[in-house]
Amino acid sequence: MHPARLGAALTHPYLTTDYSEALLEFVTPAYPTNWEMFQFLCDSHCFVCQNLDGELLWAQSMPCVVNPNQGLPIASYGPSNIGQMKTIYRRGLGYRYGRAMQAIAGIHYNYSLPISFWEPFREQRKSAEVLGRFISAQYMGLVRNYRRLAWLFIYLFGASPALCKSFCTEGHEILEELEPSTWYGPFSTSLRISDIGYRNKTQAGLQISANSLADYTAGLAAAVTTPSAGYRKIGIRVNGEYRQLNANVLQIENEYYSAIRPKPATGSDDPPTARLRETGVEYVEVRTLDINMLDPVGVSQNQLRFAEAALIYCLLAESKPIDAAEQAEIDARDLLVAREGRKPGLKLPENGRDIFLQDSGITLVDRIQEIAAILDIGGEGHVAAVEAQRAALLEPKLTPSAQVLENMQANGQSFREFTLDLSKAHAEYFRRLRLPPEKMALFTGAAERSLERAQALEQLPGPSFEDYLAGYFGKI
């Protein structure tokens, strides 16, 4: 169960749970710099590791030994209406996709430009559009361009080339046996993002356009309100217990798996589509980074600096609408790189042609480096971060996925043994660190207040759960 010393997962601002009671989610506040955010992430890991009572944080995106049908406790958020909704949504994911897939973990990088940037940028673009609509339109352009280069992030930051056989007992056409309990893809970068992981067949035909905010919200709203014959067979409420929130293509918007999401302002429990329509896009959420198991906090500053430079490039570059043919190429590229991105001589589909991965990647990195040079005026290390990724394009053995495989093979370890050893080392690292009293007070105080807020929520009078759901979906 989620440790009480970490607070209430429903109401804690920094420490919550994802699918399972055992799947922690670390949330950082928005900071002006990657360094400040990274420091907070480190501090929160210290606090958690020192309050786990002998348990460990699993250091890999792909889960440890799992039984797909049991032993994966769904996260519980209490009897409040919002708490019940969160738990039932997760129960529905288990029925729809299997619980094992929901035990996969990753890094979400949230990013926005400072508000002071937008007015001068609108003037530079000679736009007469209302500022809020201009900002949303520019973020949607960023989203389209990120979709186009997401494969580069999968190649550079994929770190899940192997997995426990318990996750995929029957194997797969790209998998080979590393040792009796471990599958691996010889050239795989991210099994997490491949068709073994999140890229499931159920959503393969779901195309949500990012050509405008209106298109995006309309596509999501349609998916959340359109019944699915397959999901209807699961049932919604069976023997008095909810199996899923509804039998629609998506239960809620968060069920849509995508490389990047435009996100609205936080602070409201209304559906994301309603908030996007009302207030526009406030930031973007990049979802293609695996957990970097070679770094104790799961991500490195070099990765964050490269991501920032790449996202600004995506904002500034021309961003034409994406038609069905280009989206098919994007999907094919992402899958190909996830499955065998380090394969020598690999070519990727691009504008109706096949182009060597290295050539396409170097072209993108050259453009991203121009942005990094501007960001580096204060010597923050963005150029060095881009250069490190250029080196990984030229030499695939420098990628995290190659390093993970090399270490496992050199040590003669299974996926479980290698990850467990790293998990123990990370835990020891954080247990040795000492948080200053003011930071310790911040986390202990947040935990205590979250428990109080959760209890208060449970005691609030309100509508029945059925009426609560009807009201929620009525806003979409």
N, C-alpha and C positions, 0 to 999 in steps of 0.2 A: 504494500500500500504506500501511497504518497506520504513521506514522513511528516508528521505534524509539526516538527520543528522548522520545516520549510514554509509553513503557513498553509492557507487554503488555496488550492489551485484555481478555483473559480474567480477569486478576487485579488490575488497577488499580482502586482504590476510587473514583476520581474521574473518570477519563478512559477511556472504553471506546468500542465501536462498536455501532451499531444493526444495520441490515440489511446494509450494505455496508462494505467496507474504507474507503471514502471518506466514510462517514456517521458523524461523531463524535457521541458522546453525553457530555454534561457532567453529572456527578452531584455534588450537594453533600451534605455531612453534614447531619443534623438540627440546627437551631439554634433557640434560644428566640424569635428575632425575624426578621422578613423582612429587616431591614437587614443582619444578620450573614450571612444566607444570600446576599443579593444581593452583598455584598462578596466573598464567596468565589467566587461565579460570575464576577464581574469579574476577580478574581485568576487564576482558572483560564483565562479567555480570554486574559489577558495572556501567561501561560506558553505556551499553545498557539500563539498568533499569532507569538510570538518564536521558535518552534521548527518552523515549517512550511516553511522553506527556499523561500520565494517563492510557495507555494501560498496559497489563500484559503479562508475559510469562506463558503459560499454563504448569503446573508442572508435567504432566503425559505423558506417552508414547501414550496412547490411547486418541483420540481427544475429545474435548468438544461436545456440541450439534451441529450436522452437518446435512445438507441436502445433500445426496450423489450426487445429480444432479445439484445443484447450490449453490452459496454462498461460494465456495472454489476457490478463484482466483488463477489461475496458475501463477507461478513466471514469471515475465517479465524481459528480459535482454537487451532490446533495439534492434535496427535494424541492428547491425553488423552481419556478417555471423555466428560467433560463438554464439552470443546472440540469433539469430533466432533458431539456432540448439538446444540450451538448452531449449528454450520455446516449440518448436514443440515436442521435446522428451517427455516433461512433458504432453503435450496435448495427445500424444499417450498413455502414461501410463493411463491417465484418461479414454480413450476409451477402453483400453484393460482390465483394472482391476477395474475401478471405481475410482472416485476421493477421496472417503472417505478413502480407504485403503492407499492412498498416503499421507494422513494427519497424519499417524502414525509416531512417532518419536523415536529415540533411541540414544545410545552412541556408537560411533566407537572408538576403542582404537587402535591407530597405534603404532607399536613397531618394533625396529630393534636393533641388537647388534652393538656396536661400531666397526669401521673398524679395530681398533687395535686388536680386538678379533680373527679375522678370520685366519690370517696367522699361529699363534700358534695352533689354533684349527685344521687347515688342517694338520699340522705336527703331532699333537697328533693322528689324525685319519689315519695317514700314507697314505694320498691321494696324487697322482701325478697329479690330475686334475688341469687345469687352475683355478686360484683363483676365477675369476668371475663365472665360471660354478660350482665350488665347493660351493660357497655361495648360488647360486640359488637352487642347489640340496638340500642343508641343509634346506633352507627355505621351500622347498616343502615337506620335511620330517616333518617339524614343522606343516605345514598346514594339512597333513594327521592325525597327532596325535591330533591336535586340533579338527578336525572333530570328532575324536573318543571320546573326552571328553567334547564336546560342551554342552552336556546335563547337566554337572555339573554346568556350568555357568548359564544355563537356570534355574536350581533349585535355585542356590545361589543368583542370581542377577535379577531374574524375579520379576517385581514389577507392573504387570498389571493384577491382578486377577479379575477386574471388568471393566465395560464399560457402556457408555450411551446407552440406548435402540435405540437411533436414528442411531447409527452406525450399529446395527444388529437388524433390526425391527422384523424379524421373529423368533429370538431366535436361539438356537442351542442345540443339544442333551446334551452337558455338562453344559449348563447354567441354573441357577435358578434365580428367581426374588428376589432381595434384598429389593427393594421397587418399587413403580410403574414406576420409570423412569430408573432403574438400573438393569442390568444383572450382575451376578457374577458366577465364577466357584468355588464351595466349596473347591476344592483342587488345583485349577489352580495356576501356578506360572507366566506364561507369555502368556496372550491371544494375545499379539502382535506377538509372534513367532508361535502361533498355527495356525490351519487351519481357524480360524476366522480372523486372521490377515495376515501376510506375506506369510504363507505357503499355497499359492493358488494352485488350481487344475491345472491351466494352465501350470505351470512350474514343476508339480509333476514328469513328465516323463523326464525332462531334467537332464541328468547326465553328469557333467563336471568332468573328471578324474583329480586327483591331483597326479597321480603316477609319473609324471615328468613334468617339465615346458613345454616340447614339447607337451605332451598330453593335458595339460591344455589350452595352447594357441590354439591348433588345435580344441579342443572342443568348445571353445568360438567363434573362427572364423567361425566354421561351423554353430553355432546357429545364428550368426549375418548375415550370408549370405544365409541361407536356408529359402525359402518362407514358409509361414504358410497360409493354406487355410482359416482358421478362421479369421486371421487378414487381409487377402485380402478383405474380405467382408466389413471391416470397410472403406476401401478406403484410398488412400494415400493423394491425393490432390482432394478435393471436392469443387466445386463452387469457385475455385481460392484460397482456403485456405488449408494448410497442416493439416491433421488430425494426421499424424504420420510420422516419418522419412522414414519408409519403411514398408513392410508387412512381414518382416522376423520373425523368432521365437523370436529373440531379436532385438530391434532397434539398440542398442549399447551394449557394454559389461556391463555397469553399471546396466542394467536392470536385470541381473542375481542375484537373491537373494541367498546368501550363508552365512554360519556361519563365514567364514573367507576368505579373498582374499589375494593372493600374489600381491604386487603392484610394479610397476616400479618407476624409478626416476621421479620426477616432473619437470616441466619447459618446457614441450613440449605439443602441441595440437594434436599430432599424436594419433591414437587409442591405448589403453592400450596393446592390443595384439602385435602390432608392436613394442612398446617400450619394452615390456617384452622380445620379441625375440632378440631385438637389444642390450639392456643393462642389462637384467636379473632382478632378484628380488632385490629390495632395502629395502623393509619393508613389514610387514603384517598388515592387517586391520581386527581386531576382531569386529564382528557385533552383538554379542548376548547379550549385556547388555541393559536392559531396562533403561529408565530414573529413577533414584532413587529419587522419589518425596520427600523423607524424608530428603534429603540434598539439600540446596539452589542451588548448581551448577549442580545437577542432577547425581552426582557420588561422592563417598567418597574415601579418600586416602586408606582406608583399601581394597576397591575393586581394586584399581589400583595396590597396592602392591601385592595382591594375583594374579592378572592377569599377572604381570611381572614374578613372580616366576613360574606360570603355563606355560607360554610361553617358558621360558628357559627349563623347564622340557620337554616340547614337542619337543624342539630342540635336547636335549641330549639323549632322550630315543630312543630305536630302533623303526624304522618306516617302516614297511613292506608295500608293495603295497596294496591298498584297492580294493578287487574284488566286483562284483555285489552283492553277498550275504552279505558281510560285510556292504556295503553301504546301503542296505535295512535295516539292523539292526540299523545302525546309524540314518537313517531317522525315523525309528519307535521309537527309544529311545527319540530323540529330541521332537517328537510330543507328546509322552506319558507324558514326564516330563512337557512340556508346558501346557498340558491340565489338568493333575492331579498329579503333582510331589509331593505334600504333602499328598497324600493318604496313610494312615497307611498300612504297609506291601507291598507297591508297589514293583513289580519286573520288571527288565529291561532285554531285550534280549541282550545277550552278548556271542559271540562264540558258538552259537547254544543252549545255555542254558538260563534259566531265573534266574537272580541273584537279591537279595534284593538291592534296591537303596542305602540304608545306607551302606551295606557291600562294594559295588563297589565304592561308594564315599569315604569312609574312606581309602580304599586301595590307591586311587589316591591322597588323601590329604596327606597321609604319605609320598608318593614319592615327592610331591610338597614341603613339609616341609623341606626335605633335601636340596633343592635348596634355600629355604628361609633362612636357617641357614647360607649358604655361603654368600648370599646377605646382611645379617644382621651384618656383621663384624663391620660396622660403627654404628650399632644401629638404623637402619632406620625403624624398625617396621615390617619387612616382616614376621617374625615368629608369631608375635601377630596377624597379618592379617590372616595368615593361620589358627591359632587356633580359631579365630572368625568364620571362615567358617566351621571348624570341629564341633563347637558347634551347628551351624545351621543345619548341617547334622543330628546330634543326637537329636536335638530338633527343629522340623519344624516351631514352632511358632516364632522362631528367624529370619526367612527369611523375606526379605522385603515384599513379597507378603502376608504373614500371618499378618504382622504388619499393612499393608495398610487396609486389611479387618477388622482387630480387631478395628482399629481406626474409620473406617466408621460405624461399627456396634455399638461401644460404644457411639459414638456421635449422632447416629440415623440420619445420613446424607446420602443423595444420592451421587452417583459418582460425579455429577456436583458440589454439594455444598461442599463436602469435598475437591475436587481438587481446587475449586475456593478460599476457605479459605486459603489453603496452598500457592497458587499462590500469594495471597495478602500478606501473611506473608513473603514469599521470597522477593517480591518486596520491602517491607518496610525494610527488612534487608539490601538489597543492596543500597537503597536510603539513608540510614543513614551512610554508609561508605563513606569516602572521599578519592578519588584517589590522590596520590602525584602529584604535577604539572608536573613532567616529564612523568608520565604514562598517565595523561590526554592529554598531548601534543602528545604522541605516537598515541593514538587512534584518536584524532581529526585530526592529520596530515595524518594518514592512510586514513581516510574518505575523506579528501579533495583531496588527490592524486588519490584515486580510482575514484572519479568523473571526474577528469581531464583525467585519462587514458581511462575511458569509452567513454568520448566525443571524444578523439583522435582516438579510435578504429572505432567509427562510421563515422569518416571523412576520414579514409584511403581508397584509391582506392583499388579495389580488384576484384576478379571474381564474376560472378553472384552467387546467392545462390545455384542454381542447379549445377553449375560447382564446387562450393565449396564442396557440398555434394559428388559429384562424386569423387573428389580428395581425400576426407577424407576416404571414403569407399574403394577406390582403394588401400589404404595402408594396409588394413587388410590381 
